[in-house]
Amino acid sequence: MLEKLKNDLFGASQEHKFKVGEIVMYGAWELKPECVDRIHKYGVLLGISDGIVDRRTIKIAEILPFGEIKSIKISLILVKKSDLED
């Protein structure tokens, strides 16, 4: 019988996959006059913390997107390791 993995926080099982300072990617929307496209954006992971969304505690990633001066915070579940080559 399979045992269910129990996490205290949503996204906690993903935290071990990332290190502060590494390049990550996340999905975003690009608004164009004729359509809306789903794109991948890239940035540097600044940290992982706990946050509350809709009365539920989740893991939050703080990312500094490339070309930006202000960091963003999104759910860690939405973050993936970068597929960029050196």
Buried (B, 14 or more C-beta within 10 A) or exposed (E): EEEEEEEEBBBBBBEEEBEEEEBBBBEBEEEEEEEEEEEEBBBBBBEBEEBEEEEEBBBBBBBBBEEEEEBBEBBBEBBBEBEEEE
